[in-house]
Amino acid sequence: MRFLMALVLSLSVTTIAFAETVYVDDSLRVGVRPEPDNSYSPTSVVVSGMILEVLERKGNYMLIRTPSGVEGWVSNSYVTKKKPAQVLLEELKTKEKTLQETIDVLNTRIESMSQNEKLLRIKLSDMEQENIEVKEQLNEDSRIAGLLSGSTTPWWSNLIFIALLSIATFSAGVFWYRRHLAKKLGGLSM
């Protein structure tokens, strides 16, 4: 497969790529050469996961620029447009950390809401008990008001009745006292 790719690429003419981004494949270290040929010694090294800017393609090689500005040729077989596993793993770790922080915040909110719910249930229970007591007091007050307002005679007639009853009782007392005194005195009246 690599042989076929190398053959196809070697037959193609040198092309210029415009701001194409590729990554060093999952190989650990790749030599950057001054010319597109393995006979030249590497002048620099790029590592797996490093982002490279493609400046030109020639045969089985591409001219790249590193983020630090180093330019040179690397073999096509060591680079890919797909993000390597190492980069994907780091991105997933970052995403996992962010999601875990979100989960922690949400769990804290749930715990807080649970405590608030418990407090609200206690308050609701207290208010329901208070409501029952107020209704009972209202019923008692209504019963007393009904007894007081249920009378068909006006209040002043009750007052007159009490006054007449008091006069009659006083008169009976005076009559009884005179009679009792007359018995003691042997029938003399005063």
PAPA-361778 format. One line per field, with one value per atom (N, C-alpha, C): atom name; x, y, z; residue number from 1. Coordinates in steps of 0.001 Angstrom, whole numbers, plus 524288, in hexadecimal, padded with zeros to 5 digits. Layout:
site (CA,...)
px (X,...)
py (Y,...)
pz (Z,...)
pos (NUM,...)
//
This chain:
site (N,CA,C,N,CA,C,N,CA,C,N,CA,C,N,CA,C,N,CA,C,N,CA,C,N,CA,C,N,CA,C,N,CA,C,N,CA,C,N,CA,C,N,CA,C,N,CA,C,N,CA,C,N,CA,C,N,CA,C,N,CA,C,N,CA,C,N,CA,C,N,CA,C,N,CA,C,N,CA,C,N,CA,C,N,CA,C,N,CA,C,N,CA,C,N,CA,C,N,CA,C,N,CA,C,N,CA,C,N,CA,C,N,CA,C,N,CA,C,N,CA,C,N,CA,C,N,CA,C,N,CA,C,N,CA,C,N,CA,C,N,CA,C,N,CA,C,N,CA,C,N,CA,C,N,CA,C,N,CA,C,N,CA,C,N,CA,C,N,CA,C,N,CA,C,N,CA,C,N,CA,C,N,CA,C,N,CA,C,N,CA,C,N,CA,C,N,CA,C,N,CA,C,N,CA,C,N,CA,C,N,CA,C,N,CA,C,N,CA,C,N,CA,C,N,CA,C,N,CA,C,N,CA,C,N,CA,C,N,CA,C,N,CA,C,N,CA,C,N,CA,C,N,CA,C,N,CA,C,N,CA,C,N,CA,C,N,CA,C,N,CA,C,N,CA,C,N,CA,C,N,CA,C,N,CA,C,N,CA,C,N,CA,C,N,CA,C,N,CA,C,N,CA,C,N,CA,C,N,CA,C,N,CA,C,N,CA,C,N,CA,C,N,CA,C,N,CA,C,N,CA,C,N,CA,C,N,CA,C,N,CA,C,N,CA,C,N,CA,C,N,CA,C,N,CA,C,N,CA,C,N,CA,C,N,CA,C,N,CA,C,N,CA,C,N,CA,C,N,CA,C,N,CA,C,N,CA,C,N,CA,C,N,CA,C,N,CA,C,N,CA,C,N,CA,C,N,CA,C,N,CA,C,N,CA,C,N,CA,C,N,CA,C,N,CA,C,N,CA,C,N,CA,C,N,CA,C,N,CA,C,N,CA,C,N,CA,C,N,CA,C,N,CA,C,N,CA,C,N,CA,C,N,CA,C,N,CA,C,N,CA,C,N,CA,C,N,CA,C,N,CA,C,N,CA,C,N,CA,C,N,CA,C,N,CA,C,N,CA,C,N,CA,C,N,CA,C,N,CA,C,N,CA,C,N,CA,C,N,CA,C,N,CA,C,N,CA,C,N,CA,C,N,CA,C,N,CA,C,N,CA,C,N,CA,C,N,CA,C,N,CA,C,N,CA,C,N,CA,C,N,CA,C,N,CA,C,N,CA,C,N,CA,C,N,CA,C,N,CA,C,N,CA,C,N,CA,C,N,CA,C,N,CA,C,N,CA,C,N,CA,C,N,CA,C,N,CA,C,N,CA,C,N,CA,C,N,CA,C,N,CA,C,N,CA,C,N,CA,C,N,CA,C,N,CA,C,N,CA,C,N,CA,C,N,CA,C,N,CA,C,N,CA,C,N,CA,C,N,CA,C,N,CA,C)
px (80340,80000,8036B,80774,80AF0,80DDD,80F34,811F5,80E93,8098B,805EA,80553,804F5,8047E,8096E,80DE7,812D6,8133A,81172,8119F,80E18,8095E,805AC,807C7,809D0,80BD5,810C0,81402,818D1,817A0,81352,811D4,80F52,80D58,80AD2,80EF3,80D9D,81137,810F2,814BF,814ED,81048,80D6C,808E3,809A5,8072B,80773,8024A,80292,7FDDE,7FD2B,7F85F,7F73F,7F51D,7F82E,7F6B4,7F3F0,7F5B2,7F392,7F607,7F2ED,7F4EE,7F528,7F9AA,7FA4B,7FCEB,7FCE8,7FF35,80356,80721,80AD4,807D5,80832,80549,8071D,80504,80639,80BC5,80F0A,81497,816E1,81AA1,81C82,81F89,82378,826B5,8279D,8276A,82838,82C61,83034,8345C,83284,83409,832E7,837F2,837B7,83C6A,83C71,84130,84185,83FA3,83FAC,83DF2,83A6C,83708,8338A,8364D,839F6,83CFD,83F1D,83F09,840F0,846DB,8498C,84F42,85129,84DD0,84F45,84E13,85183,850B4,84C90,84963,84565,847ED,845A1,84782,84435,83FA8,83C17,838AE,835B8,8323E,82CE1,828D3,82377,8216C,81DF2,81BFF,81638,81478,80F0D,80B5E,80759,80372,8049F,80951,80ABF,807C1,805CD,802EE,806E9,80670,80A0D,80707,80943,806ED,809AB,806A7,808DE,809AC,80E99,80FDF,81024,811F4,8129C,812C8,81146,811A2,81521,81889,81BFA,81CDA,81AAB,81B51,81925,81C4F,81AC0,81BE0,81D17,81E7D,81B15,81AFA,81854,81BA6,81BB3,81E7C,81AC8,81C95,81931,81BAE,81851,81A24,817C4,81B0D,8193F,81733,81470,8128B,816FF,81BB9,8202B,822F1,82118,82343,82755,82891,82C5A,829DD,82CD6,82AF8,82E76,82C1E,82F1E,82B81,82DEC,82B0A,82A59,8257E,82467,821AC,8222B,81FAE,819C3,816CB,8110C,80F0D,81200,81021,80FDA,8124A,8123F,80E37,80B7C,807B1,80249,7FE65,7F8FB,7F5AB,7F15F,7EDBE,7EA59,7EA03,7E6F1,7EA2F,7E77D,7EA37,7EBF4,7F0D5,7F2A5,7F024,7F08D,7EE12,7EFD7,7F4C7,7F6D2,7F401,7F332,7F074,7EABF,7E851,7E2DD,7E248,7E605,7E5DA,7E62C,7E9B1,7EA2B,7E52F,7E2DE,7DDFB,7D9A3,7D972,7D573,7D64C,7DB37,7DC5E,7DA93,7DB84,7D9CD,7D3DC,7D15A,7CBA2,7C979,7CBF4,7CA44,7CAC4,7CF19,7CFE9,7CBA6,7CA79,7C662,7C116,7BFEB,7BAF3,7BAAE,7BF0F,7BF24,7BE36,7C089,7BFA6,7B9E7,7B78A,7B1FC,7AEB1,7B019,7AD4C,7ADC3,7B275,7B341,7AFE4,7AFAD,7AC71,7A6B5,7A4FB,79F84,79E40,7A1E0,7A103,7A09D,7A3D1,7A386,79E3D,79C6F,7974E,792F1,79362,78F61,78F3D,793C9,79406,791A0,792F4,790C5,78ADA,788FE,7835A,780A7,7833A,78104,78068,78460,7840C,77FBF,77F69,77B48,775F0,7756E,77070,76EE8,772AF,77188,76FA8,7725E,770C7,76B53,76A4F,7652C,760E0,7620A,75E28,75CF9,760F9,76024,75CCB,75E1A,75B05,75568,754B8,74F78,74C68,74EE1,74C45,74AAF,74E3B,74D02,74871,7487C,7444F,73F1A,73F48,73A75,73842,73BA2,739E5,7379F,73A45,73854,73312,73270,72D89,72920,72A44,72653,724B2,7288E,72762,7242B,7258C,7229C,71D03,71C4B,716FB,713C9,7164C,71388,711EF,71578,71439,70FE9,7101F,70C17,706CD,706C2,701D9,6FFB1,70318,70167,6FF45,7021F,70055,6FB1D,6FA91,6F5A3,6F128,6F236,6EE36,6EC7C,6F043,6EEFA,6EC0A,6EDCE,6EB23,6E599,6E4E0,6DFA6,6DC20,6DE46,6DB2A,6D990,6DD51,6DC26,6D86E,6D92B,6D5DA,6D0CC,6D05D,6CBBD,6C71F,6C7ED,6C3B2,6C041,6BAFF,6B755,6B643,6B79E,6B6AA,6BB6C,6BA8E,6BF01,6C1E6,6C686,6C9D9,6C792,6C4EE,6C2DF,6BE60,6BB6E,6B72B,6B96B,6BDD2,6C073,6C242,6C421,6C5E4,6C14F,6BCC1,6B81A,6B65F,6B68B,6B50D,6B896,6BD99,6C14F,6C048,6BF1D,6BE0A,6B911,6B4DF,6B004,6B0C3,6B3DD,6B4FF,6B7F3,6BBA7,6BEA2,6BB14,6B76E,6B3CD,6B03E,6AE4D,6AACA,6ADAB,6B29B,6B5AF,6B6B2,6B7DE,6B8D2,6B3D7,6AF77,6AA76,6A927,6AA0A,6A903,6AC8D,6B16E,6B510,6B354,6B18D,6AFA8,6AADC,6A743,6A296,6A406,6A783,6A933,6ABD1,6AF1C,6B1DC,6ADF7,6AA28,6A63C,6A341,6A1CE,69EED,6A244,6A712,6AA9C,6AB81,6AC0B,6ACC6,6A7CF,6A36B,69E7F,69DEB,69F7E,69F34,6A2C6,6A73C,6AAD2,6A8C7,6A649,6A450,69EF4,69D02,69830,69363,6939E,68F19,68EFC,69286,692A2,69471,69226,693D8,696B1,699A4,69CA0,69AA0)
py (7FB54,80000,804E8,804DC,80968,80A0B,805A3,805D6,80863,80706,8093B,80F13,8109D,81633,8191C,816CB,81948,819D9,815F5,8161B,81A67,81AC5,81EC5,82435,824BC,829D5,82B54,8278A,828CA,82A56,8286C,829CD,82F35,830FB,8361E,83A60,83EC6,8432F,8461C,84954,84C66,85021,85001,85377,856D2,85B44,85ECD,85E6C,85D91,85D40,86277,8642A,8692C,8685D,86975,86950,86440,85FFD,85AEA,85949,85711,85567,84F82,84D61,847C6,846E3,84213,840B0,83C89,83C78,8382B,83375,82F29,82A76,82866,82405,821EB,81FC9,82093,81F44,8231B,82173,824C5,8298D,828C0,82D23,82C9B,830F9,830F9,8350D,8337D,83720,83B02,83FED,84414,844F7,84432,84468,84976,84B3D,8501C,84F6F,84A9C,84980,844AB,843E7,83F69,83A5C,838B0,833FE,831C9,82C8B,82A07,82A3C,82BA3,82BD0,83073,8345C,838D5,83798,83947,83884,83C49,83A81,83E03,842AC,84733,84BF8,84D31,84AAE,84B92,846B9,84698,84227,84444,841C0,842EA,83E10,83EDD,83A7E,8399D,8351B,8338D,8379E,83908,83CB7,8425D,84382,848E3,84AA4,84F6D,85192,853FD,8528E,8546D,85725,85B44,85E04,85C18,85A4B,85853,85CF1,85D7D,861C9,85FEC,85B07,858FB,85307,8506E,84AB8,8496B,84586,843CD,83DF8,83AEF,83546,83315,8301E,82D94,83110,8360F,839B1,83E90,84135,8464E,84A0F,84EF1,85319,85525,85517,8569B,85B12,85D96,86195,8603A,86015,85EE0,863D7,86357,86800,86BA7,86972,86CC6,86F2C,86DFC,8706D,86D32,8687C,86515,862F8,8635F,8615C,85CE9,8590B,854A8,850AD,84C72,8486B,843A0,84163,83C7F,838D8,833CA,82FDE,82FFE,82F5A,82F4A,82AD7,826A8,8220D,822F5,8271D,8281B,82C2E,82E77,8328C,830FC,8334C,83229,83707,83753,83BAD,83AAB,835B1,8344B,8355C,836FE,837D9,83291,83224,82D28,82C00,8271A,82553,82885,82A02,82D07,83245,834F9,83A01,83933,83539,83417,832BD,82FC3,82E4E,83327,836B4,83B83,83EC9,83F1F,84202,83F75,83A39,8376F,83814,83817,838F2,83E5F,84240,84793,847D5,8454E,8453F,8425B,83DF1,83AF9,83E42,84124,84476,848A1,84B06,84F06,84CAF,84818,84588,843EC,8421F,8409F,84563,849D4,84EA8,85030,84F9B,850CF,84D20,84819,84444,845B5,8473C,848B9,84D6C,85151,855F5,85463,8510C,84F5D,84C19,848BB,845AC,84939,84D55,8511C,853D8,8554C,857D2,8541E,84F33,84B59,84AC5,84A70,849E7,84EB1,8534E,8581C,8583B,856BD,856B4,852A9,84E4B,84A42,84C4E,84F15,8515A,85582,858BC,85CB0,85A21,855C9,85306,8510E,84EEA,84CFB,85173,855E3,85A6B,85C4B,85C6E,85E26,85A60,8554F,8517A,85235,8535C,85459,85937,85D67,86238,8613B,85E33,85CFC,85A06,85641,85340,856D3,85A59,85E13,86192,86362,866D7,863E7,85EED,85BDD,85B2E,85A25,8599B,85EC6,8630C,86834,86953,867BE,86876,8657B,860AB,85D88,86049,86241,864F3,869E6,86CD6,871A2,8704C,86C1C,86A7F,868EA,86603,86473,8693E,86D04,871C8,874D5,87501,877B7,87514,86FE6,86D0F,86E3A,86E47,86F75,87504,878AF,87E29,87EBA,87BE8,87C20,879E3,8759A,87337,87704,8799B,87D67,88207,883E8,8884E,886D0,881EB,88014,87FDD,87E30,87E10,88389,8871A,88C76,88F22,88E4C,89101,88E05,88929,885FF,887BA,88AD0,88CA2,89072,89002,89358,89871,898BA,89D8F,8A110,8A62F,8A9C5,8A9CD,8ABBF,8ABAA,8AEE5,8B333,8B697,8B401,8B082,8ADD4,8A9EE,8A782,8A40C,8A72D,8ABE5,8AF41,8B0B8,8B1F2,8B346,8AE91,8A9E7,8A528,8A445,8A504,8A441,8A842,8AD22,8B137,8AFEE,8AE3C,8ACE2,8A832,8A458,89FC3,8A157,8A501,8A6DF,8A9B0,8ACED,8AFCB,8ABF2,8A7FA,8A41E,8A11B,89FA5,89CCB,8A02D,8A51C,8A8AF,8A954,8A9ED,8AA98,8A5BB,8A123,89C45,89BF5,89DAC,89D9F,8A143,8A5DE,8A99F,8A75C,8A525,8A2D2,89E79,89B1D,896CA,898E0,89CE4,89F13,8A164,8A439,8A689,8A23E,89E4C,89A18,89743,89654,893C2,89724,89C28,89FCC,8A01D,89FFA,8A032,89B54,896D5,89212,8927E,894C4,8954A,89925,89D09,8A106,89FAC,89B6F,89998,89BEC,89CAC,89E76,8A43A,8A717,8ACB8,8ADE1,8B180,8B2E1,8B807,8B8DC,8BDA9,8C15E)
pz (80000,80000,80000,80346,80370,7FE43,7FBFD,7F705,7F2E4,7F2C5,7EEFE,7EFED,7F4D2,7F61D,7F479,7F584,7F417,7EE26,7EB52,7E59D,7E38E,7E597,7E3D6,7E525,7E9C3,7EB55,7E84F,7E71E,7E437,7DE9A,7DC86,7D737,7D6EA,7DB52,7DB3D,7DB43,7D92E,7D906,7DE22,7DF06,7E3C2,7E3D3,7E833,7E8C5,7ED94,7ED88,7F203,7F4EB,7FA13,7FD54,80012,8006B,802D7,8084C,80C44,811CA,81344,81109,8126B,81792,81B0C,8201B,82042,821D4,82286,827C7,829AA,82EB3,82DE3,83159,8315C,83344,83066,831BC,83706,838AE,83DD5,83E4B,83A5C,83ADF,83EC6,841CB,84605,8442B,840BF,83EF9,83917,83653,830A8,82F66,82C3D,82AC5,826B5,82764,823A0,82092,81B65,81821,814F1,81383,81073,80AD1,808C4,8036B,80385,7FF9A,7FF82,7FDE5,80128,7FFEE,80508,80584,80A47,80AC0,806A3,806E1,80A22,80B06,80E48,81403,8175E,81D08,81EFF,822BD,824EE,827B3,826FB,82999,82E68,82EB9,8331B,833A3,837D1,838CF,83A47,83837,839E1,83CA4,84052,84379,84271,84411,84351,845AF,842C1,8449F,84345,8415F,84017,83B38,83B52,836DC,8331C,82E27,82A2B,825D9,823C7,81F56,81A62,8168A,811A3,80DFB,80C23,80892,802E0,80227,7FCDA,7FD29,7F8CB,7F867,7F3B8,7F470,7F025,7F0D4,7ED4D,7ED85,7F299,7F571,7FA4A,7FF04,7FE19,80250,80224,80696,806D1,809FC,80826,80AF0,80F22,81406,81868,81B76,81E9A,82253,82796,82BAD,830F6,8338D,837DF,83A99,83C57,83D06,83E97,839EA,83513,8306D,82D93,82F67,82CCC,827C9,8235A,81E60,81C9E,819F8,817F0,8157E,8137F,810BB,81434,81418,816D2,81301,813FB,810AD,81189,80D55,80D97,8110F,81165,8143B,81A1C,81C0E,821B2,82369,81FB2,82115,81F36,821A1,82045,82130,81E5E,81F45,8240E,8256D,82A0E,82EE7,83300,837E8,83A09,83BB2,83DD3,8431F,844A2,8497C,84E30,84E41,852A5,8532E,84ED3,84EE8,85062,84E07,84F54,85518,85732,85CAE,86028,85EDE,86201,861B4,85D0E,85C79,85FAB,85F7D,8627E,8685F,86A15,86F9F,87154,86E0F,86F44,86F80,86BA9,86B90,8704D,871B8,8764C,87B45,87BB9,88054,880A8,87C2F,87C0C,87D87,87B5F,87C9D,88259,8848B,88A10,88D86,88C0B,88F03,88EBF,88A21,88989,88CE5,88CEB,89022,895E5,89792,89D0C,89E82,89AFD,89BFD,89C54,898BE,898BD,89D91,89F3B,8A400,8A8C3,8A8EB,8AD33,8AD20,8A880,8A80A,8A9C2,8A828,8A9A6,8AF92,8B20D,8B7BE,8BA69,8B856,8BA85,8B9E5,8B545,8B452,8B7BC,8B8A6,8BC05,8C19C,8C37A,8C8B9,8C8EC,8C4D2,8C497,8C482,8C1A9,8C16F,8C6DD,8C9BA,8CEFF,8D279,8D231,8D558,8D3CA,8CEB5,8CCE0,8CE86,8CE8E,8D04E,8D621,8D939,8DECF,8DF82,8DCA3,8DCF2,8DB3F,8D70F,8D52B,8D954,8DBCD,8DFE9,8E46F,8E601,8EA2D,8E89F,8E3BE,8E1ED,8E19A,8E00A,8DFD8,8E558,8E92D,8EE9A,8F091,8EF5A,8F0EB,8EE54,8E978,8E6A1,8E954,8EAFE,8EDC1,8F2C6,8F5B4,8FAA2,8F9B6,8F5A6,8F46D,8F2E2,8EFD9,8EE4D,8F319,8F6A7,8FB69,8FE9E,8FF17,90202,8FF49,8FA15,8F711,8F7D2,8F7C2,8F89F,8FE15,90201,9075F,907BA,90553,9055F,90288,8FE31,8FB42,8FE80,9015F,904A9,908EA,90B6B,90F8C,90D48,908CC,9064D,904D0,90312,901AF,90674,90AE9,90FAE,91158,910F5,91296,90ECE,909F1,90627,90522,90704,90625,9097F,90D81,910E3,90DE5,90EA5,90BBF,90E9A,913A4,91694,9163A,9160E,915D9,91B16,91B37,91FDA,92450,92311,92738,92A24,92760,92A20,92E0D,92CB3,93077,93532,9344A,93890,93C21,939DD,93CFA,94028,93DAA,94071,94523,94476,948CA,94D16,94B91,94F7C,95291,94FE2,95298,95626,9544E,9577F,95C68,95BBA,96045,9642A,96255,965C6,96898,965AF,96815,96C50,96B3B,96F1A,973D8,972FD,97760,97AA8,97809,97AD6,97E00,97BBA,97E8D,98345,982C0,98718,98B73,989F9,98DEE,990A9,98DC7,99011,993D9,99241,9959B,99A97,99A02,99E89,9A26F,9A09F,9A427,9A704,9A46C,9A6DD,9AAE1,9A973,9AD09,9B1E9,9B13B,9B59F,9B901,9B687,9B969,9BCC6,9BAFE,9BE2F,9C2DD,9C215,9C67A,9CA83,9C8C6,9CC59,9CEB8,9CD7E,9CFBD,9CD13,9C82C,9C53B,9C488,9C6A6,9C5C2,9C03F,9BE1C,9B8BF,9B8DA,9B51C,9B4F4,9B116)
pos (1,1,1,2,2,2,3,3,3,4,4,4,5,5,5,6,6,6,7,7,7,8,8,8,9,9,9,10,10,10,11,11,11,12,12,12,13,13,13,14,14,14,15,15,15,16,16,16,17,17,17,18,18,18,19,19,19,20,20,20,21,21,21,22,22,22,23,23,23,24,24,24,25,25,25,26,26,26,27,27,27,28,28,28,29,29,29,30,30,30,31,31,31,32,32,32,33,33,33,34,34,34,35,35,35,36,36,36,37,37,37,38,38,38,39,39,39,40,40,40,41,41,41,42,42,42,43,43,43,44,44,44,45,45,45,46,46,46,47,47,47,48,48,48,49,49,49,50,50,50,51,51,51,52,52,52,53,53,53,54,54,54,55,55,55,56,56,56,57,57,57,58,58,58,59,59,59,60,60,60,61,61,61,62,62,62,63,63,63,64,64,64,65,65,65,66,66,66,67,67,67,68,68,68,69,69,69,70,70,70,71,71,71,72,72,72,73,73,73,74,74,74,75,75,75,76,76,76,77,77,77,78,78,78,79,79,79,80,80,80,81,81,81,82,82,82,83,83,83,84,84,84,85,85,85,86,86,86,87,87,87,88,88,88,89,89,89,90,90,90,91,91,91,92,92,92,93,93,93,94,94,94,95,95,95,96,96,96,97,97,97,98,98,98,99,99,99,100,100,100,101,101,101,102,102,102,103,103,103,104,104,104,105,105,105,106,106,106,107,107,107,108,108,108,109,109,109,110,110,110,111,111,111,112,112,112,113,113,113,114,114,114,115,115,115,116,116,116,117,117,117,118,118,118,119,119,119,120,120,120,121,121,121,122,122,122,123,123,123,124,124,124,125,125,125,126,126,126,127,127,127,128,128,128,129,129,129,130,130,130,131,131,131,132,132,132,133,133,133,134,134,134,135,135,135,136,136,136,137,137,137,138,138,138,139,139,139,140,140,140,141,141,141,142,142,142,143,143,143,144,144,144,145,145,145,146,146,146,147,147,147,148,148,148,149,149,149,150,150,150,151,151,151,152,152,152,153,153,153,154,154,154,155,155,155,156,156,156,157,157,157,158,158,158,159,159,159,160,160,160,161,161,161,162,162,162,163,163,163,164,164,164,165,165,165,166,166,166,167,167,167,168,168,168,169,169,169,170,170,170,171,171,171,172,172,172,173,173,173,174,174,174,175,175,175,176,176,176,177,177,177,178,178,178,179,179,179,180,180,180,181,181,181,182,182,182,183,183,183,184,184,184,185,185,185,186,186,186,187,187,187,188,188,188,189,189,189,190,190,190)
//
